[in-house]
Amino acid sequence: MQRLFVMFPDRAPGVGLVLLRLGVCVPLLLQWSAPWTVRSTALAVVIGLLVLGWLTPLAAVLAAILLGSGPALHWPWLTVALALLLLGPGAYSLDGGRFGRRVRRWGSTRRRERAPPKE
């Protein structure tokens, strides 16, 4: 999963990716059907994955499929879902927390004191 993303941007680009994820959820909510069907269950799962930012590539592909196969074809939102697939989740997501940047420190942070030389 970590190799799928170039980076996990934070600050303004990260907020932009959060808004992009939420923006893809809007047309999915508009497609929500009244009776509980397999399609409405899939919509609920995809919306949940996108809002949390968990398994974002999978959620973006599923969103693109659902947007492309809906009763009203949403071409602009379909392209936004594909852009989200290519950009990744960002730092403000569950994927960013799990697979994001890490700082690894080897050894202790304190300097070792040298023993005086033996005479």
C-alpha positions in Angstrom: 0.0 0.0 0.0 2.8 2.4 0.9 4.3 2.1 -2.6 1.1 3.3 -4.3 1.6 6.9 -3.1 4.4 9.3 -3.9 3.9 11.3 -0.7 1.3 12.1 1.9 0.9 15.9 1.7 -0.1 17.9 4.8 -1.1 21.5 5.5 -3.0 23.2 2.6 -2.5 20.3 0.1 -3.7 17.8 2.7 -6.8 19.9 3.4 -7.4 20.0 -0.3 -7.3 16.3 -0.5 -9.8 16.0 2.4 -12.1 18.4 0.5 -11.6 16.3 -2.7 -12.6 13.1 -0.8 -15.6 14.8 0.6 -16.5 16.3 -2.8 -16.6 12.8 -4.3 -19.1 11.8 -1.6 -21.6 14.5 -2.6 -22.7 12.9 -6.0 -22.6 9.5 -4.3 -25.1 10.8 -1.7 -27.2 12.2 -4.5 -27.4 8.7 -6.0 -28.7 7.2 -2.7 -31.8 5.2 -3.4 -34.7 4.9 -0.9 -35.0 1.1 -0.8 -32.1 -0.8 0.8 -30.4 -2.6 -2.0 -26.9 -3.9 -2.8 -26.2 -0.6 -4.6 -27.1 1.5 -1.6 -25.0 -0.7 0.6 -22.0 -0.3 -1.8 -22.6 3.5 -1.7 -22.6 3.5 2.1 -19.3 1.5 2.2 -17.6 3.7 -0.4 -18.8 6.9 1.3 -17.5 5.7 4.7 -14.1 4.7 3.2 -13.7 8.1 1.5 -14.7 10.1 4.5 -12.2 8.3 6.7 -9.5 8.1 4.1 -9.1 4.3 4.6 -8.1 2.2 1.5 -8.4 5.3 -0.6 -7.3 3.8 -3.9 -9.9 1.0 -3.6 -12.6 3.5 -2.5 -11.7 5.9 -5.4 -12.0 3.0 -7.9 -15.3 1.9 -6.5 -16.6 5.5 -6.5 -15.6 5.9 -10.1 -17.5 2.6 -10.9 -20.6 3.7 -9.0 -20.5 7.2 -10.5 -20.1 5.8 -14.0 -22.9 3.2 -13.7 -25.5 5.4 -11.9 -28.8 6.5 -13.3 -27.4 10.0 -14.1 -23.8 9.9 -15.4 -21.7 12.4 -13.5 -18.7 12.9 -15.8 -17.0 15.7 -13.9 -17.2 13.8 -10.6 -16.0 10.7 -12.3 -12.8 12.5 -13.3 -12.5 13.8 -9.7 -12.7 10.3 -8.4 -10.0 9.2 -10.8 -7.8 12.2 -9.8 -8.2 11.1 -6.2 -7.1 7.7 -7.1 -3.9 9.1 -8.7 -3.2 11.7 -5.9 -3.7 9.4 -2.9 -5.2 10.0 0.5 -3.0 12.8 2.0 -1.7 13.1 5.6 -5.1 13.7 7.2 -6.5 10.2 6.6 -6.3 6.8 8.1 -4.0 5.7 5.3 -1.7 8.7 6.0 -1.5 7.7 9.6 -0.8 4.1 8.9 1.4 4.3 5.8 2.6 7.9 5.9 6.0 9.4 6.6 7.9 8.1 9.6 11.0 9.2 11.3 13.2 6.4 12.5 15.9 6.9 15.0 18.6 4.4 15.5 20.5 4.1 18.7 19.9 6.3 21.8 19.5 10.0 21.7 22.0 10.6 24.5 25.7 10.6 23.7 27.6 7.8 25.3 30.3 9.0 27.7 33.7 7.6 27.0 35.4 5.7 29.7 38.8 7.3 30.7 41.7 5.6 29.0 43.5 2.9 31.1 47.0 3.7 32.1 
